[in-house]
């Protein structure tokens, strides 16, 4: 069968789908990623064929608009969703969908997929599925407790536009929803979704040579995502480094783009600053991870069974922080002032390293994730779904 993969133009919205894409390819199916250049590049890096539609979206540019000099988005009082609603979750992507839905539909009508797999916020995928009569599978990349409300918003706000592009009936919902968030972390918001094991994929990379060297103490990884440094976030890295260098027997590994190394300033002998490297290559050597609460990072750390200190920055990263804390696998510092306080960070890190309850909670989450079906196990269900649609 032919499988078309679609995603909103943020790489972290696309990469959770990569393991399923490869499961489909190794089962003999044709897979094609279609989207803006923001996800075409990571698709090619993952060895997947892709087709570009539209211009570069550039999430950094969108987030830096009207950002005060020297302030992170959460310091400026915006871009952090502490009380998530369907509006805050979906509205940016509902508005964005209007611009490229025609191009997506024209391409899909020519390519003729049997199945569409998309992130839930790429609403053009529902148009493609509805017009062409093929099933759409949503692959969640985040904690999404408002699926029904979001679909209702899409029908209200985009229904007339979809009708102009040939969707004669009501906008259909997805035929299947896949969810890789561990049920105990997601909480009550699990109804209607099929669980799938999260397989860590953090991009392509080379195994670092420094891993061959023994760690000098308990290794703590500091990784704050692909956007934080570019959003006036280097002082946050500095605060974390200063905090960790004040703890005996801790070796710190900081992943930070090379362009920002000079801005970070000098570090002590117990700190190693490296360019971003796929986390799955070295987390098995770590005892703790300090991160921003991005979905891919949080789930990768969960898969390795490590305690986490979460410093949420944008979007609904604070929701991840809260759920992981409630599950007993993490601590969080959400207030920007606390995030910039090395003493507050140091206290949280010491608590995570010294209290065995956090490590126990983290191991339980990892064990739970390991029981979920791998992406390859779901391929027969997707094949049956496509066959039952009568497509092609």
C-alpha positions as CSV (number, residue, x, y, z in Angstrom):
1,X,0.0,0.0,0.0
2,X,0.9,3.6,-0.4
3,X,1.2,5.6,2.9
4,X,1.3,9.4,2.9
5,X,2.8,11.0,6.0
6,X,1.9,14.6,6.9
7,X,2.8,16.9,9.8
8,X,2.7,20.5,10.9
9,X,6.0,22.3,10.1
10,X,7.9,21.6,13.3
11,X,10.4,18.8,13.3
12,X,9.4,17.6,16.8
13,X,5.9,17.1,15.5
14,X,7.2,14.8,12.8
15,X,10.0,12.7,14.4
16,X,7.7,10.6,16.6
17,X,6.2,9.2,13.4
18,X,9.6,8.0,12.1
19,X,9.6,4.6,13.8
20,X,6.2,3.8,12.4
21,X,7.2,5.0,8.9
22,X,10.2,2.6,9.0
23,X,8.0,-0.2,10.3
24,X,5.8,0.3,7.3
25,X,8.7,0.4,4.9
26,X,10.3,-2.7,6.2
27,X,6.9,-4.4,5.8
28,X,7.2,-3.6,2.1
29,X,4.9,-0.6,1.9
30,X,5.6,2.6,0.0
31,X,6.0,5.6,2.3
32,X,6.2,9.3,1.4
33,X,6.5,12.3,3.7
34,X,4.9,15.5,2.3
35,X,5.1,18.8,4.0
36,X,6.9,22.2,4.3
37,X,10.7,22.3,4.2
38,X,10.8,22.3,8.0
39,X,9.9,18.6,8.1
40,X,11.3,17.6,4.7
41,X,14.9,18.0,6.0
42,X,14.4,15.7,9.0
43,X,12.5,13.2,6.8
44,X,15.5,13.0,4.5
45,X,17.9,12.7,7.4
46,X,15.8,9.7,8.6
47,X,16.2,8.0,5.2
48,X,12.6,8.7,4.2
49,X,11.6,10.0,0.8
50,X,9.8,13.4,0.9
51,X,8.1,16.0,-1.2
52,X,8.2,19.7,-0.3
53,X,5.1,21.9,-0.4
54,X,5.1,25.6,0.5
55,X,7.8,27.7,2.1
56,X,9.8,27.3,5.3
57,X,7.7,28.0,8.4
58,X,10.6,28.7,10.8
59,X,9.3,28.2,14.3
60,X,12.1,30.3,15.8
61,X,11.1,33.3,13.7
62,X,7.4,32.9,14.7
63,X,8.3,32.8,18.4
64,X,10.8,35.7,18.4
65,X,8.3,38.1,16.9
66,X,7.8,40.9,19.5
67,X,10.0,39.0,22.0
68,X,11.7,41.6,24.3
69,X,15.5,41.7,24.0
70,X,17.2,39.3,26.4
71,X,13.9,37.7,27.5
72,X,12.9,34.1,27.0
73,X,9.2,33.6,25.9
74,X,8.2,32.5,29.4
75,X,10.0,35.5,31.0
76,X,7.9,37.7,28.7
77,X,4.7,36.2,30.0
78,X,3.7,34.4,26.9
79,X,4.3,31.2,24.9
80,X,3.8,29.1,28.0
81,X,0.5,27.3,28.3
82,X,-0.1,26.4,32.0
83,X,-3.9,26.0,31.6
84,X,-4.2,24.2,28.3
85,X,-7.4,24.6,26.3
86,X,-8.5,23.5,22.9
87,X,-8.1,27.1,21.7
88,X,-4.5,27.4,22.8
89,X,-3.6,24.0,21.6
90,X,-5.1,24.0,18.1
91,X,-5.8,27.6,17.0
92,X,-2.3,28.3,15.5
93,X,-2.5,25.2,13.4
94,X,-6.2,25.7,12.4
95,X,-5.2,29.1,11.0
96,X,-2.1,27.7,9.4
97,X,-4.0,24.9,7.6
98,X,-5.8,27.4,5.4
99,X,-2.7,28.3,3.4
100,X,-1.6,24.9,2.0
101,X,-4.7,22.7,2.1
102,X,-5.3,23.1,-1.7
103,X,-1.7,22.1,-2.5
104,X,-1.8,19.1,-0.2
105,X,-5.0,17.9,-1.8
106,X,-3.8,18.3,-5.3
107,X,-0.6,16.4,-4.6
108,X,-2.4,13.6,-2.8
109,X,-5.0,13.3,-5.5
110,X,-2.2,12.7,-8.0
111,X,-0.1,10.4,-5.7
112,X,-3.2,8.4,-4.6
113,X,-2.4,7.1,-1.1
114,X,-4.1,4.2,0.5
115,X,-3.6,5.5,4.0
116,X,-2.7,8.9,5.5
117,X,-0.7,9.1,8.7
118,X,-0.5,12.5,10.3
119,X,0.1,14.5,13.4
120,X,-3.3,15.5,14.9
121,X,-2.7,19.2,14.2
122,X,-2.2,18.9,10.5
123,X,-5.8,19.4,9.6
124,X,-5.2,19.2,5.9
125,X,-4.8,15.5,6.3
126,X,-8.5,15.1,7.3
127,X,-9.4,17.0,4.1
128,X,-7.2,14.7,2.0
129,X,-8.7,11.6,3.6
130,X,-12.3,12.9,3.4
131,X,-12.1,13.9,-0.3
132,X,-10.1,10.8,-1.5
133,X,-12.0,8.4,0.7
134,X,-8.9,6.9,2.5
135,X,-8.5,6.4,6.2
136,X,-6.5,8.9,8.3
137,X,-4.4,7.7,11.2
138,X,-3.5,10.3,13.8
139,X,-0.1,9.8,15.5
140,X,-0.1,11.9,18.6
141,X,3.2,13.8,19.4
142,X,1.9,15.4,22.6
143,X,-0.5,15.0,25.6
144,X,-3.7,15.9,23.8
145,X,-6.7,15.8,26.2
146,X,-9.0,17.8,23.8
147,X,-9.3,15.7,20.7
148,X,-13.0,15.9,20.3
149,X,-13.2,19.6,21.0
150,X,-10.3,20.3,18.5
151,X,-12.1,18.3,15.8
152,X,-15.3,20.3,16.5
153,X,-13.3,23.5,16.1
154,X,-11.9,22.3,12.8
155,X,-15.4,21.6,11.5
156,X,-16.6,25.0,12.5
157,X,-13.7,27.1,11.4
158,X,-12.6,25.2,8.3
159,X,-15.8,23.4,7.2
160,X,-16.8,25.9,4.5
161,X,-13.2,26.1,3.1
162,X,-13.0,22.3,3.0
163,X,-16.3,22.2,1.2
164,X,-14.9,24.5,-1.5
165,X,-12.2,21.9,-2.0
166,X,-14.5,19.1,-2.6
167,X,-15.4,17.7,0.8
168,X,-19.2,17.2,0.4
169,X,-20.0,15.9,3.9
170,X,-18.9,16.7,7.4
171,X,-15.2,16.7,8.1
172,X,-14.5,13.1,9.1
173,X,-12.4,12.3,12.2
174,X,-9.4,10.0,12.1
175,X,-10.1,6.3,11.7
176,X,-7.4,5.4,14.3
177,X,-5.5,7.4,16.9
178,X,-2.1,6.2,18.0
179,X,-0.7,7.4,21.4
180,X,2.8,6.8,22.6
181,X,2.5,8.6,25.9
182,X,2.5,6.0,28.8
183,X,-1.0,5.7,30.1
184,X,0.1,6.3,33.7
185,X,1.6,9.7,32.7
186,X,-1.2,10.7,30.5
187,X,-3.7,10.0,33.2
188,X,-7.4,9.9,32.4
189,X,-7.1,11.1,28.9
190,X,-6.6,7.7,27.2
191,X,-10.0,6.9,25.8
192,X,-10.3,6.2,22.2
193,X,-6.6,5.9,21.5
194,X,-4.5,2.8,20.6
195,X,-1.3,2.6,22.6
196,X,2.0,2.3,20.7
197,X,5.4,2.0,22.2
198,X,7.6,5.1,22.0
199,X,10.8,4.1,20.2
200,X,13.4,6.8,20.9
201,X,14.3,8.6,17.7
202,X,16.1,11.9,18.2
203,X,17.5,12.4,14.7
204,X,20.6,11.0,13.0
205,X,24.0,11.3,14.6
206,X,27.4,9.8,15.2
207,X,28.2,8.0,18.4
208,X,30.3,10.5,20.4
209,X,33.9,9.4,20.9
210,X,33.8,10.8,24.5
211,X,31.5,7.9,25.4
212,X,34.5,5.7,25.3
213,X,35.9,7.6,28.2
214,X,34.8,6.7,31.8
215,X,32.4,9.2,33.4
216,X,33.9,11.2,36.2
217,X,31.1,10.9,38.7
218,X,27.4,10.7,38.2
219,X,26.6,11.9,34.7
220,X,23.8,14.5,34.3
221,X,22.6,15.4,30.8
222,X,21.4,19.0,30.2
223,X,19.3,19.3,27.0
224,X,16.9,22.2,26.5
225,X,15.6,21.4,23.0
226,X,16.3,22.9,19.6
227,X,14.7,26.3,20.3
228,X,15.7,27.5,23.8
229,X,19.1,28.8,23.0
230,X,17.8,30.8,20.0
231,X,15.1,32.3,22.2
232,X,17.4,34.2,24.5
233,X,17.9,31.0,26.5
234,X,21.7,30.8,26.9
235,X,21.6,32.4,30.4
236,X,19.3,29.5,31.4
237,X,22.0,27.0,30.3
238,X,24.5,29.1,32.4
239,X,22.3,28.8,35.5
240,X,22.0,25.0,35.1
241,X,25.8,24.7,34.6
242,X,26.5,26.8,37.6
243,X,24.0,24.8,39.7
244,X,25.5,21.4,38.7
245,X,29.1,22.5,39.2
246,X,28.2,23.1,42.8
247,X,27.4,19.4,43.4
248,X,30.3,17.1,44.2
249,X,30.7,13.9,42.1
250,X,28.6,15.1,39.2
251,X,29.8,15.2,35.6
252,X,27.6,17.4,33.4
253,X,27.1,16.9,29.7
254,X,25.4,20.0,28.0
255,X,24.1,19.7,24.5
256,X,24.2,23.2,22.9
257,X,24.6,24.4,19.3
258,X,28.2,25.4,18.6
259,X,27.0,29.0,17.7
260,X,26.2,29.5,21.4
261,X,29.2,28.0,23.1
262,X,31.1,31.3,23.3
263,X,28.0,33.0,24.8
264,X,27.8,30.3,27.5
265,X,31.2,31.2,28.7
266,X,33.9,29.1,30.5
267,X,32.9,26.0,32.3
268,X,34.7,23.9,34.9
269,X,36.5,20.6,34.4
270,X,33.4,18.6,35.4
271,X,31.3,20.0,32.5
272,X,31.4,18.9,28.9
273,X,29.7,21.1,26.3
274,X,28.9,19.3,23.1
275,X,26.9,20.0,20.0
276,X,23.4,18.4,20.0
277,X,23.6,14.7,19.7
278,X,20.7,12.2,19.6
279,X,19.9,11.5,23.2
280,X,19.3,7.8,22.7
281,X,23.1,7.5,21.9
282,X,24.2,8.3,25.5
283,X,21.4,8.4,28.0
284,X,22.2,4.9,29.1
285,X,25.4,6.4,30.7
286,X,23.4,9.1,32.7
287,X,21.7,9.1,36.0
288,X,19.5,12.2,35.5
289,X,18.4,14.6,32.8
290,X,17.6,18.3,33.0
291,X,15.4,19.4,30.1
292,X,12.7,21.7,28.9
293,X,9.8,19.3,28.7
294,X,9.5,18.8,25.0
295,X,7.6,15.6,24.1
296,X,10.4,13.8,22.3
297,X,12.9,14.6,25.1
298,X,10.5,13.7,27.9
299,X,9.5,10.4,26.3
300,X,13.1,9.4,25.5
301,X,14.1,10.0,29.1
302,X,11.1,8.0,30.2
303,X,12.1,5.1,27.9
304,X,15.6,5.1,29.6
305,X,14.0,5.1,33.1
306,X,15.8,8.2,34.3
307,X,14.6,10.8,36.8
308,X,14.0,14.2,35.2
309,X,14.2,17.9,36.2
310,X,11.9,19.8,33.9
311,X,12.3,23.5,33.2
312,X,9.3,24.2,30.8
313,X,9.7,27.1,28.3
314,X,7.0,27.2,25.6
315,X,3.8,25.6,24.5
316,X,2.4,23.0,26.9
317,X,5.8,21.8,28.3
318,X,4.5,22.7,31.7
319,X,1.8,20.1,31.2
320,X,4.4,17.5,30.6
321,X,6.3,18.7,33.7
322,X,3.2,18.4,35.9
323,X,2.2,15.0,34.6
324,X,5.8,13.6,35.1
325,X,5.9,15.1,38.6
326,X,2.5,13.6,39.5
327,X,3.7,10.2,38.2
328,X,6.7,10.4,40.6
329,X,9.3,10.5,37.8
330,X,10.3,14.1,37.9
331,X,10.5,17.5,39.6
332,X,9.7,20.7,37.9
333,X,10.7,24.4,38.1
334,X,8.1,26.3,36.1
335,X,8.6,29.9,37.4
336,X,11.2,31.6,35.2
337,X,12.9,33.2,38.3
338,X,13.4,29.8,39.9
339,X,14.7,28.4,36.6
340,X,17.4,31.2,36.6
341,X,18.4,30.5,40.2
342,X,21.3,28.0,40.5
343,X,20.5,27.4,44.1
344,X,16.9,26.3,43.3
345,X,18.2,24.1,40.5
346,X,20.8,22.6,42.7
347,X,18.3,21.7,45.4
348,X,16.0,20.0,42.9
349,X,18.9,18.0,41.3
350,X,20.1,16.9,44.7
351,X,16.6,15.7,45.6
352,X,16.4,13.7,42.4
353,X,19.8,12.1,42.9
354,X,19.3,11.3,46.6
355,X,15.7,10.3,46.9
356,X,15.2,6.7,45.5
357,X,11.5,7.3,45.0
358,X,12.1,9.3,41.9
359,X,14.3,6.6,40.3
360,X,11.8,4.0,41.2
361,X,9.0,6.0,39.6
362,X,11.1,6.5,36.5
363,X,11.9,2.8,36.2
364,X,8.2,2.0,36.5
365,X,7.4,4.3,33.6
366,X,10.1,2.7,31.5
367,X,8.8,-0.8,32.3
368,X,5.2,0.3,31.4
369,X,6.4,1.7,28.1
370,X,8.2,-1.6,27.3
371,X,4.9,-3.5,27.5
372,X,3.2,-1.4,24.8
373,X,3.1,-2.8,21.2
374,X,6.0,-1.8,19.0
375,X,5.2,0.1,15.8
376,X,5.8,-3.0,13.8
377,X,3.1,-4.8,15.7
378,X,0.5,-2.3,14.4
379,X,1.3,-2.7,10.7
380,X,-1.3,-5.5,10.2
381,X,-4.0,-3.3,11.7
382,X,-3.0,-0.4,9.4
383,X,-3.0,-2.8,6.4
384,X,-6.5,-4.0,7.3
385,X,-7.7,-0.4,7.8
386,X,-6.5,0.6,4.3
387,X,-7.9,-2.6,2.7
388,X,-11.3,-2.0,4.3
389,X,-11.6,1.5,2.9
390,X,-11.8,0.3,-0.6
391,X,-9.2,2.7,-1.8
392,X,-7.3,2.0,-5.0
